[in-house]
Amino acid sequence: MTLTVTQTGAEWTTDEYKNLIVIPNVSKKDYNYKIAGNTTDTLTVQGPINLTKVVAGNTFAIVYGKLIKDSIPTPNSGNKPAKFFRDNGVNSFADGNTTV
């Protein structure tokens, strides 16, 4: 199954957004899909798509990553804020400092 998202007059470069993620309805951020390719005005997404969450005219977004959230649900202590670490320097995952 494929889904296309068209933005008339977008003037994108062909495959500029290939392998990025489209959120076809920004009010439903949990429904996001990998972009298989794009033309100058159309994104093509492949895979199982929940069409009940996507309607023509919705505001959509193109983002770099899927699954990046501002909080993470934990099994015993509710939601915890997500933290991102640098690959070097203070508070990196490799600095030997267990305090963040």
mmCIF file as gemmi writes it, N, C-alpha and C atoms, coordinates in Angstrom:
data_model
loop_
_atom_site.group_PDB
_atom_site.id
_atom_site.type_symbol
_atom_site.label_atom_id
_atom_site.label_alt_id
_atom_site.label_comp_id
_atom_site.label_asym_id
_atom_site.label_entity_id
_atom_site.label_seq_id
_atom_site.pdbx_PDB_ins_code
_atom_site.Cartn_x
_atom_site.Cartn_y
_atom_site.Cartn_z
_atom_site.occupancy
_atom_site.B_iso_or_equiv
_atom_site.pdbx_formal_charge
_atom_site.auth_seq_id
_atom_site.auth_asym_id
_atom_site.pdbx_PDB_model_num
ATOM 1 N N . MET Axp A 1 ? 0.845 -1.172 0 1 0 ? 1 A 1
ATOM 2 C CA . MET Axp A 1 ? 0 0 0 1 0 ? 1 A 1
ATOM 3 C C . MET Axp A 1 ? 0.894 1.24 0 1 0 ? 1 A 1
ATOM 4 N N . THR Axp A 2 ? 0.518 2.245 -0.746 1 0 ? 2 A 1
ATOM 5 C CA . THR Axp A 2 ? 1.265 3.495 -0.744 1 0 ? 2 A 1
ATOM 6 C C . THR Axp A 2 ? 0.341 4.657 -0.432 1 0 ? 2 A 1
ATOM 7 N N . LEU Axp A 3 ? 0.904 5.681 0.103 1 0 ? 3 A 1
ATOM 8 C CA . LEU Axp A 3 ? 0.182 6.916 0.407 1 0 ? 3 A 1
ATOM 9 C C . LEU Axp A 3 ? 0.976 8.046 -0.218 1 0 ? 3 A 1
ATOM 10 N N . THR Axp A 4 ? 0.289 9 -0.798 1 0 ? 4 A 1
ATOM 11 C CA . THR Axp A 4 ? 0.981 10.183 -1.285 1 0 ? 4 A 1
ATOM 12 C C . THR Axp A 4 ? 0.452 11.405 -0.558 1 0 ? 4 A 1
ATOM 13 N N . VAL Axp A 5 ? 1.355 12.304 -0.267 1 0 ? 5 A 1
ATOM 14 C CA . VAL Axp A 5 ? 1.018 13.582 0.347 1 0 ? 5 A 1
ATOM 15 C C . VAL Axp A 5 ? 1.467 14.646 -0.647 1 0 ? 5 A 1
ATOM 16 N N . THR Axp A 6 ? 0.535 15.443 -1.129 1 0 ? 6 A 1
ATOM 17 C CA . THR Axp A 6 ? 0.855 16.446 -2.141 1 0 ? 6 A 1
ATOM 18 C C . THR Axp A 6 ? 0.757 17.853 -1.569 1 0 ? 6 A 1
ATOM 19 N N . GLN Axp A 7 ? 1.76 18.643 -1.862 1 0 ? 7 A 1
ATOM 20 C CA . GLN Axp A 7 ? 1.779 20.059 -1.493 1 0 ? 7 A 1
ATOM 21 C C . GLN Axp A 7 ? 1.961 20.846 -2.79 1 0 ? 7 A 1
ATOM 22 N N . THR Axp A 8 ? 0.869 21.321 -3.343 1 0 ? 8 A 1
ATOM 23 C CA . THR Axp A 8 ? 0.917 22.043 -4.603 1 0 ? 8 A 1
ATOM 24 C C . THR Axp A 8 ? 1.884 23.222 -4.522 1 0 ? 8 A 1
ATOM 25 N N . GLY Axp A 9 ? 2.775 23.295 -5.514 1 0 ? 9 A 1
ATOM 26 C CA . GLY Axp A 9 ? 3.732 24.402 -5.575 1 0 ? 9 A 1
ATOM 27 C C . GLY Axp A 9 ? 4.925 24.27 -4.647 1 0 ? 9 A 1
ATOM 28 N N . ALA Axp A 10 ? 5.151 23.092 -4.071 1 0 ? 10 A 1
ATOM 29 C CA . ALA Axp A 10 ? 6.234 22.923 -3.093 1 0 ? 10 A 1
ATOM 30 C C . ALA Axp A 10 ? 7.626 23.142 -3.691 1 0 ? 10 A 1
ATOM 31 N N . GLU Axp A 11 ? 7.842 22.722 -4.912 1 0 ? 11 A 1
ATOM 32 C CA . GLU Axp A 11 ? 9.133 22.852 -5.592 1 0 ? 11 A 1
ATOM 33 C C . GLU Axp A 11 ? 10.275 22.157 -4.853 1 0 ? 11 A 1
ATOM 34 N N . TRP Axp A 12 ? 9.99 20.954 -4.321 1 0 ? 12 A 1
ATOM 35 C CA . TRP Axp A 12 ? 11.024 20.153 -3.673 1 0 ? 12 A 1
ATOM 36 C C . TRP Axp A 12 ? 11.969 19.591 -4.724 1 0 ? 12 A 1
ATOM 37 N N . THR Axp A 13 ? 13.175 19.278 -4.318 1 0 ? 13 A 1
ATOM 38 C CA . THR Axp A 13 ? 14.113 18.56 -5.172 1 0 ? 13 A 1
ATOM 39 C C . THR Axp A 13 ? 13.738 17.082 -5.118 1 0 ? 13 A 1
ATOM 40 N N . THR Axp A 14 ? 13.783 16.392 -6.266 1 0 ? 14 A 1
ATOM 41 C CA . THR Axp A 14 ? 13.425 14.977 -6.309 1 0 ? 14 A 1
ATOM 42 C C . THR Axp A 14 ? 14.246 14.19 -5.289 1 0 ? 14 A 1
ATOM 43 N N . ASP Axp A 15 ? 13.557 13.387 -4.5 1 0 ? 15 A 1
ATOM 44 C CA . ASP Axp A 15 ? 14.125 12.539 -3.439 1 0 ? 15 A 1
ATOM 45 C C . ASP Axp A 15 ? 14.863 13.314 -2.338 1 0 ? 15 A 1
ATOM 46 N N . GLU Axp A 16 ? 14.594 14.578 -2.213 1 0 ? 16 A 1
ATOM 47 C CA . GLU Axp A 16 ? 15.166 15.406 -1.148 1 0 ? 16 A 1
ATOM 48 C C . GLU Axp A 16 ? 14.796 14.876 0.238 1 0 ? 16 A 1
ATOM 49 N N . TYR Axp A 17 ? 13.598 14.299 0.371 1 0 ? 17 A 1
ATOM 50 C CA . TYR Axp A 17 ? 13.11 13.83 1.669 1 0 ? 17 A 1
ATOM 51 C C . TYR Axp A 17 ? 13.088 12.312 1.789 1 0 ? 17 A 1
ATOM 52 N N . LYS Axp A 18 ? 13.671 11.611 0.831 1 0 ? 18 A 1
ATOM 53 C CA . LYS Axp A 18 ? 13.718 10.147 0.869 1 0 ? 18 A 1
ATOM 54 C C . LYS Axp A 18 ? 14.376 9.689 2.168 1 0 ? 18 A 1
ATOM 55 N N . ASN Axp A 19 ? 13.755 8.718 2.809 1 0 ? 19 A 1
ATOM 56 C CA . ASN Axp A 19 ? 14.204 8.106 4.07 1 0 ? 19 A 1
ATOM 57 C C . ASN Axp A 19 ? 13.982 8.977 5.304 1 0 ? 19 A 1
ATOM 58 N N . LEU Axp A 20 ? 13.395 10.155 5.152 1 0 ? 20 A 1
ATOM 59 C CA . LEU Axp A 20 ? 12.986 10.931 6.319 1 0 ? 20 A 1
ATOM 60 C C . LEU Axp A 20 ? 11.586 10.472 6.719 1 0 ? 20 A 1
ATOM 61 N N . ILE Axp A 21 ? 10.985 11.118 7.683 1 0 ? 21 A 1
ATOM 62 C CA . ILE Axp A 21 ? 9.688 10.709 8.217 1 0 ? 21 A 1
ATOM 63 C C . ILE Axp A 21 ? 8.665 11.799 7.952 1 0 ? 21 A 1
ATOM 64 N N . VAL Axp A 22 ? 7.472 11.402 7.502 1 0 ? 22 A 1
ATOM 65 C CA . VAL Axp A 22 ? 6.377 12.353 7.359 1 0 ? 22 A 1
ATOM 66 C C . VAL Axp A 22 ? 5.34 12.054 8.432 1 0 ? 22 A 1
ATOM 67 N N . ILE Axp A 23 ? 4.868 13.096 9.068 1 0 ? 23 A 1
ATOM 68 C CA . ILE Axp A 23 ? 3.724 13.012 9.977 1 0 ? 23 A 1
ATOM 69 C C . ILE Axp A 23 ? 2.576 13.633 9.19 1 0 ? 23 A 1
ATOM 70 N N . PRO Axp A 24 ? 1.679 12.801 8.614 1 0 ? 24 A 1
ATOM 71 C CA . PRO Axp A 24 ? 0.654 13.343 7.727 1 0 ? 24 A 1
ATOM 72 C C . PRO Axp A 24 ? -0.39 14.209 8.419 1 0 ? 24 A 1
ATOM 73 N N . ASN Axp A 25 ? -0.475 14.134 9.731 1 0 ? 25 A 1
ATOM 74 C CA . ASN Axp A 25 ? -1.42 14.953 10.49 1 0 ? 25 A 1
ATOM 75 C C . ASN Axp A 25 ? -0.718 15.329 11.793 1 0 ? 25 A 1
ATOM 76 N N . VAL Axp A 26 ? -0.251 16.56 11.92 1 0 ? 26 A 1
ATOM 77 C CA . VAL Axp A 26 ? 0.555 16.938 13.089 1 0 ? 26 A 1
ATOM 78 C C . VAL Axp A 26 ? -0.197 16.84 14.411 1 0 ? 26 A 1
ATOM 79 N N . SER Axp A 27 ? -1.511 16.742 14.363 1 0 ? 27 A 1
ATOM 80 C CA . SER Axp A 27 ? -2.252 16.55 15.614 1 0 ? 27 A 1
ATOM 81 C C . SER Axp A 27 ? -2.279 15.078 16.025 1 0 ? 27 A 1
ATOM 82 N N . LYS Axp A 28 ? -1.729 14.202 15.191 1 0 ? 28 A 1
ATOM 83 C CA . LYS Axp A 28 ? -1.647 12.757 15.471 1 0 ? 28 A 1
ATOM 84 C C . LYS Axp A 28 ? -0.197 12.315 15.271 1 0 ? 28 A 1
ATOM 85 N N . LYS Axp A 29 ? 0.713 12.817 16.104 1 0 ? 29 A 1
ATOM 86 C CA . LYS Axp A 29 ? 2.146 12.598 15.918 1 0 ? 29 A 1
ATOM 87 C C . LYS Axp A 29 ? 2.585 11.144 16.027 1 0 ? 29 A 1
ATOM 88 N N . ASP Axp A 30 ? 1.779 10.3 16.672 1 0 ? 30 A 1
ATOM 89 C CA . ASP Axp A 30 ? 2.15 8.894 16.782 1 0 ? 30 A 1
ATOM 90 C C . ASP Axp A 30 ? 1.992 8.15 15.461 1 0 ? 30 A 1
ATOM 91 N N . TYR Axp A 31 ? 1.347 8.763 14.493 1 0 ? 31 A 1
ATOM 92 C CA . TYR Axp A 31 ? 1.166 8.155 13.177 1 0 ? 31 A 1
ATOM 93 C C . TYR Axp A 31 ? 2.139 8.835 12.227 1 0 ? 31 A 1
ATOM 94 N N . ASN Axp A 32 ? 3.274 8.179 12.001 1 0 ? 32 A 1
ATOM 95 C CA . ASN Axp A 32 ? 4.318 8.744 11.16 1 0 ? 32 A 1
ATOM 96 C C . ASN Axp A 32 ? 4.923 7.644 10.309 1 0 ? 32 A 1
ATOM 97 N N . TYR Axp A 33 ? 5.418 8.006 9.139 1 0 ? 33 A 1
ATOM 98 C CA . TYR Axp A 33 ? 5.794 7.013 8.141 1 0 ? 33 A 1
ATOM 99 C C . TYR Axp A 33 ? 7.079 7.417 7.425 1 0 ? 33 A 1
ATOM 100 N N . LYS Axp A 34 ? 7.854 6.416 7.054 1 0 ? 34 A 1
ATOM 101 C CA . LYS Axp A 34 ? 9.088 6.653 6.315 1 0 ? 34 A 1
ATOM 102 C C . LYS Axp A 34 ? 8.752 7.052 4.881 1 0 ? 34 A 1
ATOM 103 N N . ILE Axp A 35 ? 9.436 8.061 4.382 1 0 ? 35 A 1
ATOM 104 C CA . ILE Axp A 35 ? 9.218 8.543 3.021 1 0 ? 35 A 1
ATOM 105 C C . ILE Axp A 35 ? 10.051 7.691 2.061 1 0 ? 35 A 1
ATOM 106 N N . ALA Axp A 36 ? 9.371 7.044 1.099 1 0 ? 36 A 1
ATOM 107 C CA . ALA Axp A 36 ? 10.043 6.204 0.113 1 0 ? 36 A 1
ATOM 108 C C . ALA Axp A 36 ? 10.697 7.05 -0.978 1 0 ? 36 A 1
ATOM 109 N N . GLY Axp A 37 ? 10.173 8.228 -1.21 1 0 ? 37 A 1
ATOM 110 C CA . GLY Axp A 37 ? 10.717 9.129 -2.223 1 0 ? 37 A 1
ATOM 111 C C . GLY Axp A 37 ? 9.798 10.32 -2.387 1 0 ? 37 A 1
ATOM 112 N N . ASN Axp A 38 ? 10.256 11.281 -3.17 1 0 ? 38 A 1
ATOM 113 C CA . ASN Axp A 38 ? 9.394 12.432 -3.436 1 0 ? 38 A 1
ATOM 114 C C . ASN Axp A 38 ? 9.684 13.025 -4.809 1 0 ? 38 A 1
ATOM 115 N N . THR Axp A 39 ? 8.681 13.693 -5.362 1 0 ? 39 A 1
ATOM 116 C CA . THR Axp A 39 ? 8.827 14.473 -6.587 1 0 ? 39 A 1
ATOM 117 C C . THR Axp A 39 ? 8.862 15.939 -6.178 1 0 ? 39 A 1
ATOM 118 N N . THR Axp A 40 ? 8.642 16.825 -7.119 1 0 ? 40 A 1
ATOM 119 C CA . THR Axp A 40 ? 8.688 18.251 -6.796 1 0 ? 40 A 1
ATOM 120 C C . THR Axp A 40 ? 7.561 18.704 -5.888 1 0 ? 40 A 1
ATOM 121 N N . ASP Axp A 41 ? 6.454 17.92 -5.836 1 0 ? 41 A 1
ATOM 122 C CA . ASP Axp A 41 ? 5.325 18.337 -4.984 1 0 ? 41 A 1
ATOM 123 C C . ASP Axp A 41 ? 4.609 17.196 -4.277 1 0 ? 41 A 1
ATOM 124 N N . THR Axp A 42 ? 5.154 15.966 -4.369 1 0 ? 42 A 1
ATOM 125 C CA . THR Axp A 42 ? 4.466 14.808 -3.787 1 0 ? 42 A 1
ATOM 126 C C . THR Axp A 42 ? 5.433 13.913 -3.022 1 0 ? 42 A 1
ATOM 127 N N . LEU Axp A 43 ? 5.06 13.551 -1.792 1 0 ? 43 A 1
ATOM 128 C CA . LEU Axp A 43 ? 5.799 12.57 -0.997 1 0 ? 43 A 1
ATOM 129 C C . LEU Axp A 43 ? 5.131 11.222 -1.183 1 0 ? 43 A 1
ATOM 130 N N . THR Axp A 44 ? 5.92 10.155 -1.318 1 0 ? 44 A 1
ATOM 131 C CA . THR Axp A 44 ? 5.376 8.804 -1.414 1 0 ? 44 A 1
ATOM 132 C C . THR Axp A 44 ? 5.84 8.007 -0.207 1 0 ? 44 A 1
ATOM 133 N N . VAL Axp A 45 ? 4.879 7.39 0.471 1 0 ? 45 A 1
ATOM 134 C CA . VAL Axp A 45 ? 5.134 6.597 1.666 1 0 ? 45 A 1
ATOM 135 C C . VAL Axp A 45 ? 4.679 5.178 1.377 1 0 ? 45 A 1
ATOM 136 N N . GLN Axp A 46 ? 5.465 4.183 1.782 1 0 ? 46 A 1
ATOM 137 C CA . GLN Axp A 46 ? 5.057 2.798 1.588 1 0 ? 46 A 1
ATOM 138 C C . GLN Axp A 46 ? 4.912 2.106 2.926 1 0 ? 46 A 1
ATOM 139 N N . GLY Axp A 47 ? 4.028 1.12 2.96 1 0 ? 47 A 1
ATOM 140 C CA . GLY Axp A 47 ? 3.841 0.337 4.164 1 0 ? 47 A 1
ATOM 141 C C . GLY Axp A 47 ? 2.431 0.444 4.682 1 0 ? 47 A 1
ATOM 142 N N . PRO Axp A 48 ? 2.15 -0.228 5.784 1 0 ? 48 A 1
ATOM 143 C CA . PRO Axp A 48 ? 0.805 -0.147 6.365 1 0 ? 48 A 1
ATOM 144 C C . PRO Axp A 48 ? 0.554 1.257 6.914 1 0 ? 48 A 1
ATOM 145 N N . ILE Axp A 49 ? -0.54 1.833 6.49 1 0 ? 49 A 1
ATOM 146 C CA . ILE Axp A 49 ? -0.859 3.213 6.849 1 0 ? 49 A 1
ATOM 147 C C . ILE Axp A 49 ? -2.259 3.262 7.434 1 0 ? 49 A 1
ATOM 148 N N . ASN Axp A 50 ? -2.422 3.926 8.555 1 0 ? 50 A 1
ATOM 149 C CA . ASN Axp A 50 ? -3.739 4.08 9.17 1 0 ? 50 A 1
ATOM 150 C C . ASN Axp A 50 ? -4.435 5.274 8.528 1 0 ? 50 A 1
ATOM 151 N N . LEU Axp A 51 ? -5.255 5.001 7.527 1 0 ? 51 A 1
ATOM 152 C CA . LEU Axp A 51 ? -5.915 6.069 6.775 1 0 ? 51 A 1
ATOM 153 C C . LEU Axp A 51 ? -7.024 6.758 7.555 1 0 ? 51 A 1
ATOM 154 N N . THR Axp A 52 ? -7.417 6.218 8.709 1 0 ? 52 A 1
ATOM 155 C CA . THR Axp A 52 ? -8.431 6.905 9.516 1 0 ? 52 A 1
ATOM 156 C C . THR Axp A 52 ? -7.842 8.136 10.209 1 0 ? 52 A 1
ATOM 157 N N . LYS Axp A 53 ? -6.521 8.241 10.245 1 0 ? 53 A 1
ATOM 158 C CA . LYS Axp A 53 ? -5.847 9.364 10.916 1 0 ? 53 A 1
ATOM 159 C C . LYS Axp A 53 ? -5.332 10.418 9.934 1 0 ? 53 A 1
ATOM 160 N N . VAL Axp A 54 ? -5.531 10.188 8.632 1 0 ? 54 A 1
ATOM 161 C CA . VAL Axp A 54 ? -5.011 11.082 7.606 1 0 ? 54 A 1
ATOM 162 C C . VAL Axp A 54 ? -6.16 11.568 6.739 1 0 ? 54 A 1
ATOM 163 N N . VAL Axp A 55 ? -6.333 12.881 6.645 1 0 ? 55 A 1
ATOM 164 C CA . VAL Axp A 55 ? -7.41 13.46 5.848 1 0 ? 55 A 1
ATOM 165 C C . VAL Axp A 55 ? -6.818 14.568 4.981 1 0 ? 55 A 1
ATOM 166 N N . ALA Axp A 56 ? -7.283 14.665 3.741 1 0 ? 56 A 1
ATOM 167 C CA . ALA Axp A 56 ? -6.826 15.747 2.866 1 0 ? 56 A 1
ATOM 168 C C . ALA Axp A 56 ? -7.029 17.086 3.567 1 0 ? 56 A 1
ATOM 169 N N . GLY Axp A 57 ? -6.032 17.929 3.498 1 0 ? 57 A 1
ATOM 170 C CA . GLY Axp A 57 ? -6.116 19.241 4.136 1 0 ? 57 A 1
ATOM 171 C C . GLY Axp A 57 ? -5.438 19.31 5.493 1 0 ? 57 A 1
ATOM 172 N N . ASN Axp A 58 ? -5.06 18.134 6.071 1 0 ? 58 A 1
ATOM 173 C CA . ASN Axp A 58 ? -4.342 18.147 7.35 1 0 ? 58 A 1
ATOM 174 C C . ASN Axp A 58 ? -2.991 18.84 7.192 1 0 ? 58 A 1
ATOM 175 N N . THR Axp A 59 ? -2.541 19.497 8.245 1 0 ? 59 A 1
ATOM 176 C CA . THR Axp A 59 ? -1.187 20.042 8.269 1 0 ? 59 A 1
ATOM 177 C C . THR Axp A 59 ? -0.236 18.882 8.508 1 0 ? 59 A 1
ATOM 178 N N . PHE Axp A 60 ? 0.792 18.753 7.672 1 0 ? 60 A 1
ATOM 179 C CA . PHE Axp A 60 ? 1.751 17.663 7.824 1 0 ? 60 A 1
ATOM 180 C C . PHE Axp A 60 ? 3.132 18.231 8.126 1 0 ? 60 A 1
ATOM 181 N N . ALA Axp A 61 ? 4.037 17.332 8.573 1 0 ? 61 A 1
ATOM 182 C CA . ALA Axp A 61 ? 5.411 17.738 8.88 1 0 ? 61 A 1
ATOM 183 C C . ALA Axp A 61 ? 6.371 16.676 8.374 1 0 ? 61 A 1
ATOM 184 N N . ILE Axp A 62 ? 7.561 17.106 8.021 1 0 ? 62 A 1
ATOM 185 C CA . ILE Axp A 62 ? 8.636 16.2 7.637 1 0 ? 62 A 1
ATOM 186 C C . ILE Axp A 62 ? 9.709 16.342 8.708 1 0 ? 62 A 1
ATOM 187 N N . VAL Axp A 63 ? 10.122 15.2 9.298 1 0 ? 63 A 1
ATOM 188 C CA . VAL Axp A 63 ? 11.09 15.227 10.393 1 0 ? 63 A 1
ATOM 189 C C . VAL Axp A 63 ? 12.204 14.224 10.13 1 0 ? 63 A 1
ATOM 190 N N . TYR Axp A 64 ? 13.304 14.358 10.862 1 0 ? 64 A 1
ATOM 191 C CA . TYR Axp A 64 ? 14.46 13.493 10.668 1 0 ? 64 A 1
ATOM 192 C C . TYR Axp A 64 ? 14.308 12.111 11.275 1 0 ? 64 A 1
ATOM 193 N N . GLY Axp A 65 ? 13.652 11.979 12.421 1 0 ? 65 A 1
ATOM 194 C CA . GLY Axp A 65 ? 13.622 10.69 13.075 1 0 ? 65 A 1
ATOM 195 C C . GLY Axp A 65 ? 12.257 10.299 13.556 1 0 ? 65 A 1
ATOM 196 N N . LYS Axp A 66 ? 12.036 9.009 13.594 1 0 ? 66 A 1
ATOM 197 C CA . LYS Axp A 66 ? 10.781 8.456 14.115 1 0 ? 66 A 1
ATOM 198 C C . LYS Axp A 66 ? 11.001 8.226 15.601 1 0 ? 66 A 1
ATOM 199 N N . LEU Axp A 67 ? 10.189 7.863 16.383 1 0 ? 67 A 1
ATOM 200 C CA . LEU Axp A 67 ? 10.397 7.398 17.751 1 0 ? 67 A 1
ATOM 201 C C . LEU Axp A 67 ? 11.163 8.345 18.67 1 0 ? 67 A 1
ATOM 202 N N . ILE Axp A 68 ? 11.457 9.56 18.274 1 0 ? 68 A 1
ATOM 203 C CA . ILE Axp A 68 ? 12.104 10.501 19.192 1 0 ? 68 A 1
ATOM 204 C C . ILE Axp A 68 ? 10.996 11.235 19.932 1 0 ? 68 A 1
ATOM 205 N N . LYS Axp A 69 ? 10.938 11.039 21.216 1 0 ? 69 A 1
ATOM 206 C CA . LYS Axp A 69 ? 9.862 11.607 22.034 1 0 ? 69 A 1
ATOM 207 C C . LYS Axp A 69 ? 10.461 12.492 23.119 1 0 ? 69 A 1
ATOM 208 N N . ASP Axp A 70 ? 9.666 13.378 23.683 1 0 ? 70 A 1
ATOM 209 C CA . ASP Axp A 70 ? 10.173 14.208 24.772 1 0 ? 70 A 1
ATOM 210 C C . ASP Axp A 70 ? 10.078 13.512 26.12 1 0 ? 70 A 1
ATOM 211 N N . SER Axp A 71 ? 9.324 12.41 26.185 1 0 ? 71 A 1
ATOM 212 C CA . SER Axp A 71 ? 9.279 11.599 27.403 1 0 ? 71 A 1
ATOM 213 C C . SER Axp A 71 ? 9.152 10.133 27.017 1 0 ? 71 A 1
ATOM 214 N N . ILE Axp A 72 ? 9.553 9.282 27.952 1 0 ? 72 A 1
ATOM 215 C CA . ILE Axp A 72 ? 9.541 7.84 27.716 1 0 ? 72 A 1
ATOM 216 C C . ILE Axp A 72 ? 8.748 7.183 28.834 1 0 ? 72 A 1
ATOM 217 N N . PRO Axp A 73 ? 7.723 6.368 28.49 1 0 ? 73 A 1
ATOM 218 C CA . PRO Axp A 73 ? 6.975 5.674 29.542 1 0 ? 73 A 1
ATOM 219 C C . PRO Axp A 73 ? 7.82 4.548 30.136 1 0 ? 73 A 1
ATOM 220 N N . THR Axp A 74 ? 7.863 4.473 31.467 1 0 ? 74 A 1
ATOM 221 C CA . THR Axp A 74 ? 8.591 3.401 32.143 1 0 ? 74 A 1
ATOM 222 C C . THR Axp A 74 ? 7.585 2.485 32.824 1 0 ? 74 A 1
ATOM 223 N N . PRO Axp A 75 ? 7.926 1.214 33.009 1 0 ? 75 A 1
ATOM 224 C CA . PRO Axp A 75 ? 6.939 0.274 33.554 1 0 ? 75 A 1
ATOM 225 C C . PRO Axp A 75 ? 6.52 0.546 34.993 1 0 ? 75 A 1
ATOM 226 N N . ASN Axp A 76 ? 7.419 1.112 35.817 1 0 ? 76 A 1
ATOM 227 C CA . ASN Axp A 76 ? 7.101 1.248 37.236 1 0 ? 76 A 1
ATOM 228 C C . ASN Axp A 76 ? 7.028 2.676 37.765 1 0 ? 76 A 1
ATOM 229 N N . SER Axp A 77 ? 7.469 3.651 36.985 1 0 ? 77 A 1
ATOM 230 C CA . SER Axp A 77 ? 7.498 5.005 37.548 1 0 ? 77 A 1
ATOM 231 C C . SER Axp A 77 ? 6.977 6.083 36.587 1 0 ? 77 A 1
ATOM 232 N N . GLY Axp A 78 ? 6.064 5.721 35.731 1 0 ? 78 A 1
ATOM 233 C CA . GLY Axp A 78 ? 5.437 6.713 34.856 1 0 ? 78 A 1
ATOM 234 C C . GLY Axp A 78 ? 6.36 7.238 33.775 1 0 ? 78 A 1
ATOM 235 N N . ASN Axp A 79 ? 6.017 8.375 33.223 1 0 ? 79 A 1
ATOM 236 C CA . ASN Axp A 79 ? 6.816 8.979 32.161 1 0 ? 79 A 1
ATOM 237 C C . ASN Axp A 79 ? 8.038 9.684 32.728 1 0 ? 79 A 1
ATOM 238 N N . LYS Axp A 80 ? 9.154 9.528 32.047 1 0 ? 80 A 1
ATOM 239 C CA . LYS Axp A 80 ? 10.403 10.2 32.41 1 0 ? 80 A 1
ATOM 240 C C . LYS Axp A 80 ? 10.857 11.026 31.212 1 0 ? 80 A 1
ATOM 241 N N . PRO Axp A 81 ? 11.436 12.216 31.463 1 0 ? 81 A 1
ATOM 242 C CA . PRO Axp A 81 ? 11.9 13.031 30.336 1 0 ? 81 A 1
ATOM 243 C C . PRO Axp A 81 ? 13.035 12.338 29.583 1 0 ? 81 A 1
ATOM 244 N N . ALA Axp A 82 ? 13.02 12.434 28.27 1 0 ? 82 A 1
ATOM 245 C CA . ALA Axp A 82 ? 14.094 11.867 27.455 1 0 ? 82 A 1
ATOM 246 C C . ALA Axp A 82 ? 15.322 12.762 27.575 1 0 ? 82 A 1
ATOM 247 N N . LYS Axp A 83 ? 16.504 12.151 27.572 1 0 ? 83 A 1
ATOM 248 C CA . LYS Axp A 83 ? 17.757 12.897 27.622 1 0 ? 83 A 1
ATOM 249 C C . LYS Axp A 83 ? 18.605 12.465 26.437 1 0 ? 83 A 1
ATOM 250 N N . PHE Axp A 84 ? 19.271 13.403 25.833 1 0 ? 84 A 1
ATOM 251 C CA . PHE Axp A 84 ? 20.141 13.113 24.707 1 0 ? 84 A 1
ATOM 252 C C . PHE Axp A 84 ? 21.57 13.448 25.103 1 0 ? 84 A 1
ATOM 253 N N . PHE Axp A 85 ? 22.498 12.586 24.715 1 0 ? 85 A 1
ATOM 254 C CA . PHE Axp A 85 ? 23.886 12.72 25.119 1 0 ? 85 A 1
ATOM 255 C C . PHE Axp A 85 ? 24.774 12.984 23.914 1 0 ? 85 A 1
ATOM 256 N N . ARG Axp A 86 ? 25.793 13.798 24.11 1 0 ? 86 A 1
ATOM 257 C CA . ARG Axp A 86 ? 26.782 14.024 23.061 1 0 ? 86 A 1
ATOM 258 C C . ARG Axp A 86 ? 27.714 12.822 22.999 1 0 ? 86 A 1
ATOM 259 N N . ASP Axp A 87 ? 28.402 12.661 21.858 1 0 ? 87 A 1
ATOM 260 C CA . ASP Axp A 87 ? 29.322 11.534 21.728 1 0 ? 87 A 1
ATOM 261 C C . ASP Axp A 87 ? 30.702 11.809 22.325 1 0 ? 87 A 1
ATOM 262 N N . ASN Axp A 88 ? 30.948 13.046 22.794 1 0 ? 88 A 1
ATOM 263 C CA . ASN Axp A 88 ? 32.21 13.339 23.471 1 0 ? 88 A 1
ATOM 264 C C . ASN Axp A 88 ? 32.033 14.557 24.363 1 0 ? 88 A 1
ATOM 265 N N . GLY Axp A 89 ? 32.975 14.741 25.281 1 0 ? 89 A 1
ATOM 266 C CA . GLY Axp A 89 ? 32.921 15.897 26.173 1 0 ? 89 A 1
ATOM 267 C C . GLY Axp A 89 ? 32.093 15.66 27.422 1 0 ? 89 A 1
ATOM 268 N N . VAL Axp A 90 ? 31.881 16.754 28.181 1 0 ? 90 A 1
ATOM 269 C CA . VAL Axp A 90 ? 31.142 16.687 29.438 1 0 ? 90 A 1
ATOM 270 C C . VAL Axp A 90 ? 29.726 16.168 29.186 1 0 ? 90 A 1
ATOM 271 N N . ASN Axp A 91 ? 29.283 15.284 30.056 1 0 ? 91 A 1
ATOM 272 C CA . ASN Axp A 91 ? 27.96 14.652 29.972 1 0 ? 91 A 1
ATOM 273 C C . ASN Axp A 91 ? 27.752 13.822 28.709 1 0 ? 91 A 1
ATOM 274 N N . SER Axp A 92 ? 28.847 13.387 28.086 1 0 ? 92 A 1
ATOM 275 C CA . SER Axp A 92 ? 28.714 12.475 26.955 1 0 ? 92 A 1
ATOM 276 C C . SER Axp A 92 ? 28.538 11.07 27.501 1 0 ? 92 A 1
ATOM 277 N N . PHE Axp A 93 ? 28.114 10.161 26.659 1 0 ? 93 A 1
ATOM 278 C CA . PHE Axp A 93 ? 27.958 8.786 27.123 1 0 ? 93 A 1
ATOM 279 C C . PHE Axp A 93 ? 29.314 8.132 27.358 1 0 ? 93 A 1
ATOM 280 N N . ALA Axp A 94 ? 30.395 8.763 26.914 1 0 ? 94 A 1
ATOM 281 C CA . ALA Axp A 94 ? 31.718 8.158 27.028 1 0 ? 94 A 1
ATOM 282 C C . ALA Axp A 94 ? 32.654 8.895 27.986 1 0 ? 94 A 1
ATOM 283 N N . ASP Axp A 95 ? 32.171 9.865 28.77 1 0 ? 95 A 1
ATOM 284 C CA . ASP Axp A 95 ? 33.077 10.654 29.612 1 0 ? 95 A 1
ATOM 285 C C . ASP Axp A 95 ? 33.38 10.022 30.965 1 0 ? 95 A 1
ATOM 286 N N . GLY Axp A 96 ? 32.737 8.901 31.271 1 0 ? 96 A 1
ATOM 287 C CA . GLY Axp A 96 ? 32.98 8.248 32.542 1 0 ? 96 A 1
ATOM 288 C C . GLY Axp A 96 ? 32.24 8.882 33.698 1 0 ? 96 A 1
ATOM 289 N N . ASN Axp A 97 ? 31.52 9.934 33.468 1 0 ? 97 A 1
ATOM 290 C CA . ASN Axp A 97 ? 30.763 10.632 34.498 1 0 ? 97 A 1
ATOM 291 C C . ASN Axp A 97 ? 29.353 10.058 34.513 1 0 ? 97 A 1
ATOM 292 N N . THR Axp A 98 ? 28.956 9.484 35.624 1 0 ? 98 A 1
ATOM 293 C CA . THR Axp A 98 ? 27.623 8.88 35.69 1 0 ? 98 A 1
ATOM 294 C C . THR Axp A 98 ? 26.544 9.896 35.998 1 0 ? 98 A 1
ATOM 295 N N . THR Axp A 99 ? 26.941 11.128 36.285 1 0 ? 99 A 1
ATOM 296 C CA . THR Axp A 99 ? 25.969 12.181 36.573 1 0 ? 99 A 1
ATOM 297 C C . THR Axp A 99 ? 25.659 12.957 35.307 1 0 ? 99 A 1
ATOM 298 N N . VAL Axp A 100 ? 24.385 13.136 35.063 1 0 ? 100 A 1
ATOM 299 C CA . VAL Axp A 100 ? 23.982 13.895 33.873 1 0 ? 100 A 1
ATOM 300 C C . VAL Axp A 100 ? 23.225 15.117 34.31 1 0 ? 100 A 1
